[in-house]
């Protein structure tokens, strides 16, 4: 949020529809810079910078998208079965964008 107004405005940051990440946000450069450390997917959203002084206010919305490579929610486990038994294989993964899950048996799609 850059502003060269007189009198100097008071700057405030909000996250639309939620709270700023607790214990991971820092205001720098006289509150002109909002710094978020250890970013997670939950930090995606719209952040609003509001500048206000005695003459009025202005705001700007910054859209933040956090991308994430696929990661395991539940990692698949090896399965040992005897002939005639039933078996269930579970593969749960997430990411942003949401990953496609494919099943292969000996390298061949099933």
C-alpha positions in Angstrom: 0.0 0.0 0.0 1.9 3.1 -1.2 0.6 6.5 -0.4 2.2 10.0 -0.3 -0.7 11.8 1.3 -0.6 14.7 3.7 -1.4 14.6 6.6 0.2 11.1 6.8 -2.5 8.5 6.8 -3.0 5.7 9.4 -2.6 2.4 7.7 -4.6 -0.7 8.6 -4.6 -4.3 7.1 -7.4 -6.8 7.1 -8.1 -10.1 5.5 -11.5 -10.2 3.9 -13.7 -13.0 5.4 -11.1 -13.9 8.0 -8.4 -12.9 10.4 -4.8 -12.1 9.6 -2.6 -15.1 10.4 -1.9 -15.0 14.2 1.8 -14.8 15.2 2.9 -15.0 11.6 2.1 -11.4 10.4 4.4 -8.4 10.8 3.9 -4.8 9.8 7.0 -3.1 8.3 7.9 0.2 6.7 5.6 2.3 8.9 2.8 -0.3 8.4 3.0 0.0 4.6 4.2 -3.6 4.3 2.4 -6.6 5.6 4.7 -9.6 5.9 3.5 -13.1 6.4 5.9 -15.9 7.4 5.6 -19.7 7.1 2.7 -19.3 4.5 0.1 -22.1 4.3 -2.8 -22.7 1.9 -5.2 -21.2 4.4 -3.5 -17.8 3.9 -5.0 -17.6 0.4 -7.6 -14.8 0.1 -8.1 -11.1 -0.3 -6.1 -8.7 1.8 -7.2 -5.1 2.1 -4.9 -2.1 2.9 -6.8 0.9 4.2 -5.2 4.3 4.5 -7.1 7.0 6.4 -6.5 10.6 7.5 -8.6 13.6 8.4 -9.4 14.2 4.8 -10.8 10.8 4.0 -9.7 7.2 3.2 -8.6 5.0 0.4 -8.2 1.2 0.1 -6.7 -1.4 -2.2 -7.4 -5.1 -2.3 -4.6 -7.6 -3.0 -5.5 -11.1 -4.0 -3.2 -13.8 -2.6 -3.1 -17.4 -4.0 -0.9 -20.0 -2.3 0.1 -22.9 -4.6 1.0 -26.2 -3.2 2.6 -29.3 -4.8 0.7 -32.6 -4.1 1.1 -33.9 -0.6 -0.2 -36.9 1.2 -3.3 -36.7 3.5 -3.2 -40.4 4.0 -0.2 -42.1 2.4 -0.8 -45.5 0.8 0.4 -48.5 2.8 1.7 -51.9 1.6 -0.9 -54.7 1.7 -0.3 -58.4 2.2 -3.2 -60.7 1.3 -3.9 -64.4 1.0 -5.8 -65.8 -2.0 -9.5 -65.2 -1.7 -9.2 -62.2 0.7 -10.5 -58.7 0.0 -8.2 -55.7 0.1 -8.7 -52.0 0.1 -6.0 -49.5 -1.1 -6.4 -45.9 0.0 -4.6 -42.9 -1.6 -5.5 -39.5 -0.3 -3.6 -36.5 -1.6 -4.2 -32.8 -1.7 -2.5 -29.7 -3.2 -3.4 -26.5 -5.1 -4.4 -27.0 -7.8 -6.0 -30.2 -6.6 -4.0 -33.1 -8.0 -5.4 -35.9 -10.2 -5.0 -39.4 -8.7 -4.3 -42.3 -11.0 -4.1 -46.0 -10.1 -1.7 -48.3 -11.9 -1.1 -52.1 -11.5 2.5 -53.0 -12.5 2.8 -49.8 -14.5 -0.5 -50.2 -16.3 -3.5 -47.9 -15.6 -6.5 -49.6 -14.1 
